């Protein structure tokens, strides 16, 4: 009995997840297609603007007093650009509309608390027990304790200065190991 309830709940949850994944995929496919359309419209606008620039150069060669708004080609290109911009804006609005429709569809498919049968209602999560506070679980300081100066540190080098017992500040006094290192280096020279 318990095992069949488990499998029924698992099947139901898998169905919900697969439906949500299908909706998400559908939304992303539609939005991706619309974004591609917007990109192609943007490229058309760029081409039209280049054509306007080429036409302006041609007009400037003909006469020094260029009057672009008296030229039929430039007026036509500007009108085409405005039309393409309207189409791109419509595609942007369609993206938000599609996303809203898919989300509304997803919300309509998910059951509310009133729709769930009391036997199928999920049990409350048990509260997690707090971790016991022992000395082992306490955070250890990263600073080395006093009196370890002159010993090898983690990188294989010897430290050269003593640290203060309480402050951890460098005192400037050389350790015996540092003095030996200085003597070896001066003898080798």
NORKA-V698387 format. One record per run of one state. SS is the DSSP state (helix for helix, strand for strand, loop for the rest). FROM is the first residue (numbers start at 1). TO is the last residue. If there is no record, write none. Layout:
SS	FROM	TO
SS	FROM	TO
This chain:
loop	1	1
helix	2	62
loop	63	67
helix	68	70
loop	71	71
helix	72	109
loop	110	151
strand	152	152
loop	153	157
strand	158	158
loop	159	160
strand	161	163
loop	164	169
strand	170	174
loop	175	175
helix	176	188
loop	189	189
